[in-house]
Amino acid sequence: MILHLTRKVQNVNKIKVVAQPQTESNCYFNNWYVDIFSTGFKGKSALVFMHDMSRLPISIPGKSLQKAIPPFLEQLKLHLLNWGISNEEIENELTAANKIINAPTSNKSILGSINNIKLNAEYSLTYNYTDYGSIDWAKINLHMSVHLFSVKGKGHFWSDKIIREHYGLLEKPKKWG
C-alpha cells in the first residue's frame, strides 16, 4: 500500500518519503493520500486518508501516522463489509496493506478533494459535537463515504458507488451502528 503524505504529515511525523514508489500489488485499495486537519477543538487534530480512485475518505483521530494505521485498516474493513464485499477480497486488500510505502503527493485533484472533506469535517465536528471525546468517528466516516465529489473530466460521483461498481455490487450499503 502506498501512502502519499502531504508535507505537513511528513513534518509532524518526521517521515522521509520515497520519490518514485514501486509496488507489485494489484489490489484496488493500493494508493491513499493522507493529510492532517484541525477538528475545531483546541489542540486536537485528525488524519484523513483518501483513496485515489474512489475518493473514499476515512478520518482517524490524532496526528501520529503510525498509531493511525490499525484504526484506519479497521475502518476500511467496516466499509468493505458494509458494502457486501466478500471476506476473501477483504483479506486480500488487508494483506496487501501490510507493506506500507510512504511517498509524496502528486495529484492536485485529490488534494482538492481532501481539502473539501477537511472543511466539511471540521464544520460538522464543531457543529454536531460539544467536546472532542464524544465524536463518533465511525458515524463521521460513514457520512463522508457518501460525499458527492466533482472531478474535472469525470463529472460528479459518490465514493461508495465507485467502489460498489468496481466489485460488481449493485445494492446500496447496509447501515452500521
ZADO-1210 file (C-alpha; in nm, 4 decimals, padded with zeros to 6 digits):
<atoms>
<atom x="00.0000" y="00.0000" z="00.0000" code="MET" pos="1"/>
<atom x="00.1335" y="00.3411" z="-00.0957" code="ILE" pos="2"/>
<atom x="00.0530" y="00.6339" z="00.1322" code="LEU" pos="3"/>
<atom x="00.1026" y="00.9695" z="-00.0394" code="HIS" pos="4"/>
<atom x="00.1768" y="01.2040" z="00.2513" code="LEU" pos="5"/>
<atom x="00.1357" y="01.5803" z="00.2459" code="THR" pos="6"/>
<atom x="00.4355" y="01.7800" z="00.3688" code="ARG" pos="7"/>
<atom x="00.2510" y="01.8589" z="00.6908" code="LYS" pos="8"/>
<atom x="00.2051" y="01.4875" z="00.7696" code="VAL" pos="9"/>
<atom x="00.5696" y="01.4229" z="00.6777" code="GLN" pos="10"/>
<atom x="00.6902" y="01.7031" z="00.9077" code="ASN" pos="11"/>
<atom x="00.4628" y="01.6234" z="01.2051" code="VAL" pos="12"/>
<atom x="00.5569" y="01.2540" z="01.1923" code="ASN" pos="13"/>
<atom x="00.9218" y="01.3088" z="01.0878" code="LYS" pos="14"/>
<atom x="00.8867" y="01.0726" z="00.7925" code="ILE" pos="15"/>
<atom x="01.1035" y="01.0519" z="00.4826" code="LYS" pos="16"/>
<atom x="00.9252" y="00.9567" z="00.1607" code="VAL" pos="17"/>
<atom x="01.0279" y="00.7507" z="-00.1424" code="VAL" pos="18"/>
<atom x="01.0325" y="00.9732" z="-00.4516" code="ALA" pos="19"/>
<atom x="00.9309" y="00.7056" z="-00.7045" code="GLN" pos="20"/>
<atom x="00.7481" y="00.4277" z="-00.5159" code="PRO" pos="21"/>
<atom x="00.7286" y="00.0865" z="-00.6794" code="GLN" pos="22"/>
<atom x="00.4709" y="-00.1705" z="-00.5765" code="THR" pos="23"/>
<atom x="00.3755" y="-00.5102" z="-00.7082" code="GLU" pos="24"/>
<atom x="00.0264" y="-00.5068" z="-00.5579" code="SER" pos="25"/>
<atom x="-00.2733" y="-00.5378" z="-00.7868" code="ASN" pos="26"/>
<atom x="-00.5239" y="-00.4582" z="-00.5112" code="CYS" pos="27"/>
<atom x="-00.7843" y="-00.1907" z="-00.5696" code="TYR" pos="28"/>
<atom x="-00.7111" y="-00.0051" z="-00.2452" code="PHE" pos="29"/>
<atom x="-00.3382" y="00.0345" z="-00.3098" code="ASN" pos="30"/>
<atom x="-00.2979" y="00.4162" z="-00.3228" code="ASN" pos="31"/>
<atom x="-00.4075" y="00.6529" z="-00.0458" code="TRP" pos="32"/>
<atom x="-00.3426" y="01.0215" z="00.0159" code="TYR" pos="33"/>
<atom x="-00.3022" y="01.1336" z="00.3777" code="VAL" pos="34"/>
<atom x="-00.3394" y="01.4813" z="00.5273" code="ASP" pos="35"/>
<atom x="-00.3901" y="01.6237" z="00.8744" code="ILE" pos="36"/>
<atom x="-00.6676" y="01.8610" z="00.9772" code="PHE" pos="37"/>
<atom x="-00.7928" y="02.0508" z="01.2798" code="SER" pos="38"/>
<atom x="-01.1064" y="01.9096" z="01.4382" code="THR" pos="39"/>
<atom x="-01.2145" y="02.2520" z="01.5597" code="GLY" pos="40"/>
<atom x="-01.1378" y="02.1540" z="01.9183" code="PHE" pos="41"/>
<atom x="-00.8317" y="02.3224" z="02.0710" code="LYS" pos="42"/>
<atom x="-00.5169" y="02.1151" z="02.0221" code="GLY" pos="43"/>
<atom x="-00.6987" y="01.8209" z="01.8620" code="LYS" pos="44"/>
<atom x="-00.6255" y="01.7027" z="01.5101" code="SER" pos="45"/>
<atom x="-00.7158" y="01.4102" z="01.2893" code="ALA" pos="46"/>
<atom x="-00.5725" y="01.2387" z="00.9843" code="LEU" pos="47"/>
<atom x="-00.7784" y="01.1943" z="00.6712" code="VAL" pos="48"/>
<atom x="-00.6945" y="00.9089" z="00.4336" code="PHE" pos="49"/>
<atom x="-00.8375" y="00.9382" z="00.0814" code="MET" pos="50"/>
<atom x="-00.8346" y="00.6588" z="-00.1755" code="HIS" pos="51"/>
<atom x="-00.7099" y="00.7894" z="-00.5087" code="ASP" pos="52"/>
<atom x="-00.9536" y="00.6096" z="-00.7418" code="MET" pos="53"/>
<atom x="-01.2805" y="00.6278" z="-00.5485" code="SER" pos="54"/>
<atom x="-01.2082" y="00.9340" z="-00.3305" code="ARG" pos="55"/>
<atom x="-01.3249" y="00.7329" z="-00.0271" code="LEU" pos="56"/>
<atom x="-01.2256" y="00.9390" z="00.2801" code="PRO" pos="57"/>
<atom x="-01.1550" y="00.7832" z="00.6196" code="ILE" pos="58"/>
<atom x="-01.0742" y="01.0042" z="00.9186" code="SER" pos="59"/>
<atom x="-00.8801" y="00.8838" z="01.2207" code="ILE" pos="60"/>
<atom x="-00.8281" y="01.0957" z="01.5362" code="PRO" pos="61"/>
<atom x="-00.4755" y="01.2038" z="01.6250" code="GLY" pos="62"/>
<atom x="-00.1603" y="01.3179" z="01.4467" code="LYS" pos="63"/>
<atom x="00.0522" y="01.0029" z="01.4569" code="SER" pos="64"/>
<atom x="00.0501" y="00.8142" z="01.1291" code="LEU" pos="65"/>
<atom x="00.1978" y="00.5032" z="01.2916" code="GLN" pos="66"/>
<atom x="-00.0814" y="00.4902" z="01.5525" code="LYS" pos="67"/>
<atom x="-00.3472" y="00.5669" z="01.2893" code="ALA" pos="68"/>
<atom x="-00.2737" y="00.2718" z="01.0577" code="ILE" pos="69"/>
<atom x="-00.4523" y="-00.0032" z="01.2629" code="PRO" pos="70"/>
<atom x="-00.7742" y="00.2000" z="01.3168" code="PRO" pos="71"/>
<atom x="-00.7623" y="00.3089" z="00.9519" code="PHE" pos="72"/>
<atom x="-00.7480" y="-00.0536" z="00.8343" code="LEU" pos="73"/>
<atom x="-01.0316" y="-00.1424" z="01.0739" code="GLU" pos="74"/>
<atom x="-01.2483" y="00.1395" z="00.9337" code="GLN" pos="75"/>
<atom x="-01.1657" y="00.0276" z="00.5784" code="LEU" pos="76"/>
<atom x="-01.2700" y="-00.3257" z="00.6698" code="LYS" pos="77"/>
<atom x="-01.6002" y="-00.1946" z="00.8134" code="LEU" pos="78"/>
<atom x="-01.6699" y="-00.0062" z="00.4900" code="HIS" pos="79"/>
<atom x="-01.5966" y="-00.3114" z="00.2752" code="LEU" pos="80"/>
<atom x="-01.8122" y="-00.5391" z="00.4935" code="LEU" pos="81"/>
<atom x="-02.0897" y="-00.2800" z="00.4864" code="ASN" pos="82"/>
<atom x="-02.0866" y="-00.2830" z="00.1059" code="TRP" pos="83"/>
<atom x="-02.1137" y="-00.6608" z="00.0942" code="GLY" pos="84"/>
<atom x="-01.7629" y="-00.7317" z="-00.0309" code="ILE" pos="85"/>
<atom x="-01.6560" y="-01.0913" z="00.0317" code="SER" pos="86"/>
<atom x="-01.4287" y="-01.1798" z="00.3238" code="ASN" pos="87"/>
<atom x="-01.1766" y="-01.3262" z="00.0788" code="GLU" pos="88"/>
<atom x="-01.1470" y="-00.9977" z="-00.1136" code="GLU" pos="89"/>
<atom x="-01.1241" y="-00.8021" z="00.2122" code="ILE" pos="90"/>
<atom x="-00.8427" y="-01.0256" z="00.3379" code="GLU" pos="91"/>
<atom x="-00.6580" y="-00.9772" z="00.0065" code="ASN" pos="92"/>
<atom x="-00.6822" y="-00.5988" z="00.0467" code="GLU" pos="93"/>
<atom x="-00.5726" y="-00.6028" z="00.4113" code="LEU" pos="94"/>
<atom x="-00.2855" y="-00.8444" z="00.3421" code="THR" pos="95"/>
<atom x="-00.1576" y="-00.6119" z="00.0700" code="ALA" pos="96"/>
<atom x="-00.1724" y="-00.3258" z="00.3211" code="ALA" pos="97"/>
<atom x="00.0884" y="-00.4937" z="00.5432" code="ASN" pos="98"/>
<atom x="00.3723" y="-00.3405" z="00.3425" code="LYS" pos="99"/>
<atom x="00.3412" y="00.0370" z="00.3521" code="ILE" pos="100"/>
<atom x="00.5465" y="00.2708" z="00.1329" code="ILE" pos="101"/>
<atom x="00.5462" y="00.6441" z="00.2104" code="ASN" pos="102"/>
<atom x="00.5505" y="00.8670" z="-00.0963" code="ALA" pos="103"/>
<atom x="00.4985" y="01.2363" z="-00.1715" code="PRO" pos="104"/>
<atom x="00.1707" y="01.3676" z="-00.3065" code="THR" pos="105"/>
<atom x="00.1441" y="01.4066" z="-00.6827" code="SER" pos="106"/>
<atom x="-00.2230" y="01.4622" z="-00.7701" code="ASN" pos="107"/>
<atom x="-00.3640" y="01.8107" z="-00.7089" code="LYS" pos="108"/>
<atom x="-00.7179" y="01.6944" z="-00.7858" code="SER" pos="109"/>
<atom x="-00.7088" y="01.4517" z="-00.4920" code="ILE" pos="110"/>
<atom x="-00.5601" y="01.7220" z="-00.2672" code="LEU" pos="111"/>
<atom x="-00.8520" y="01.9471" z="-00.3641" code="GLY" pos="112"/>
<atom x="-01.0961" y="01.6701" z="-00.2691" code="SER" pos="113"/>
<atom x="-00.9146" y="01.6250" z="00.0629" code="ILE" pos="114"/>
<atom x="-00.9407" y="01.9989" z="00.1330" code="ASN" pos="115"/>
<atom x="-01.3147" y="01.9799" z="00.0649" code="ASN" pos="116"/>
<atom x="-01.3514" y="01.6900" z="00.3102" code="ILE" pos="117"/>
<atom x="-01.1373" y="01.8655" z="00.5729" code="LYS" pos="118"/>
<atom x="-01.3540" y="02.1771" z="00.5575" code="LEU" pos="119"/>
<atom x="-01.6767" y="01.9756" z="00.5818" code="ASN" pos="120"/>
<atom x="-01.5396" y="01.7568" z="00.8632" code="ALA" pos="121"/>
<atom x="-01.4240" y="02.0481" z="01.0772" code="GLU" pos="122"/>
<atom x="-01.7596" y="02.2228" z="01.0388" code="TYR" pos="123"/>
<atom x="-01.9531" y="01.9013" z="01.1071" code="SER" pos="124"/>
<atom x="-01.7448" y="01.8118" z="01.4126" code="LEU" pos="125"/>
<atom x="-01.7807" y="02.1519" z="01.5805" code="THR" pos="126"/>
<atom x="-02.1494" y="02.1816" z="01.4878" code="TYR" pos="127"/>
<atom x="-02.2589" y="01.8298" z="01.5920" code="ASN" pos="128"/>
<atom x="-02.0345" y="01.7605" z="01.8934" code="TYR" pos="129"/>
<atom x="-01.9818" y="01.9604" z="02.2119" code="THR" pos="130"/>
<atom x="-01.6479" y="01.8011" z="02.3038" code="ASP" pos="131"/>
<atom x="-01.3752" y="01.6031" z="02.1310" code="TYR" pos="132"/>
<atom x="-01.4271" y="01.2887" z="02.3385" code="GLY" pos="133"/>
<atom x="-01.7863" y="01.2442" z="02.2211" code="SER" pos="134"/>
<atom x="-01.7032" y="01.2274" z="01.8493" code="ILE" pos="135"/>
<atom x="-01.8351" y="00.9106" z="01.6849" code="ASP" pos="136"/>
<atom x="-01.5654" y="00.8543" z="01.4213" code="TRP" pos="137"/>
<atom x="-01.7437" y="00.5553" z="01.2632" code="ALA" pos="138"/>
<atom x="-02.0513" y="00.7739" z="01.2077" code="LYS" pos="139"/>
<atom x="-01.8374" y="01.0556" z="01.0653" code="ILE" pos="140"/>
<atom x="-01.6669" y="00.8118" z="00.8252" code="ASN" pos="141"/>
<atom x="-01.9993" y="00.6635" z="00.7143" code="LEU" pos="142"/>
<atom x="-02.1327" y="01.0125" z="00.6430" code="HIS" pos="143"/>
<atom x="-01.8179" y="01.1104" z="00.4494" code="MET" pos="144"/>
<atom x="-01.8221" y="00.7903" z="00.2416" code="SER" pos="145"/>
<atom x="-02.1355" y="00.9076" z="00.0616" code="VAL" pos="146"/>
<atom x="-01.9993" y="01.2566" z="-00.0077" code="HIS" pos="147"/>
<atom x="-02.0550" y="01.3848" z="-00.3630" code="LEU" pos="148"/>
<atom x="-01.7300" y="01.4615" z="-00.5460" code="PHE" pos="149"/>
<atom x="-01.6657" y="01.6502" z="-00.8655" code="SER" pos="150"/>
<atom x="-01.3582" y="01.5630" z="-01.0698" code="VAL" pos="151"/>
<atom x="-01.2605" y="01.7539" z="-01.3817" code="LYS" pos="152"/>
<atom x="-01.3296" y="01.5362" z="-01.6850" code="GLY" pos="153"/>
<atom x="-01.5146" y="01.2714" z="-01.4830" code="LYS" pos="154"/>
<atom x="-01.8200" y="01.4632" z="-01.3650" code="GLY" pos="155"/>
<atom x="-01.9818" y="01.4075" z="-01.0277" code="HIS" pos="156"/>
<atom x="-01.9741" y="01.0796" z="-00.8349" code="PHE" pos="157"/>
<atom x="-02.0107" y="00.9218" z="-00.4916" code="TRP" pos="158"/>
<atom x="-01.7231" y="00.7209" z="-00.3389" code="SER" pos="159"/>
<atom x="-01.9404" y="00.4281" z="-00.2371" code="ASP" pos="160"/>
<atom x="-02.0912" y="00.4000" z="-00.5867" code="LYS" pos="161"/>
<atom x="-01.7457" y="00.3773" z="-00.7499" code="ILE" pos="162"/>
<atom x="-01.6382" y="00.1033" z="-00.5063" code="ILE" pos="163"/>
<atom x="-01.9609" y="-00.0953" z="-00.5440" code="ARG" pos="164"/>
<atom x="-01.9273" y="-00.0802" z="-00.9239" code="GLU" pos="165"/>
<atom x="-01.5643" y="-00.1984" z="-00.9020" code="HIS" pos="166"/>
<atom x="-01.6726" y="-00.5065" z="-00.7056" code="TYR" pos="167"/>
<atom x="-01.9854" y="-00.5627" z="-00.9168" code="GLY" pos="168"/>
<atom x="-02.2251" y="-00.4811" z="-00.6334" code="LEU" pos="169"/>
<atom x="-02.5419" y="-00.3005" z="-00.7271" code="LEU" pos="170"/>
<atom x="-02.7237" y="-00.2865" z="-00.3959" code="GLU" pos="171"/>
<atom x="-02.6770" y="00.0048" z="-00.1567" code="LYS" pos="172"/>
<atom x="-02.4721" y="-00.0476" z="00.1572" code="PRO" pos="173"/>
<atom x="-02.6263" y="-00.1612" z="00.4845" code="LYS" pos="174"/>
<atom x="-02.6133" y="00.0804" z="00.7753" code="LYS" pos="175"/>
<atom x="-02.3903" y="00.0061" z="01.0697" code="TRP" pos="176"/>
<atom x="-02.4160" y="00.1414" z="01.4171" code="GLY" pos="177"/>
</atoms>
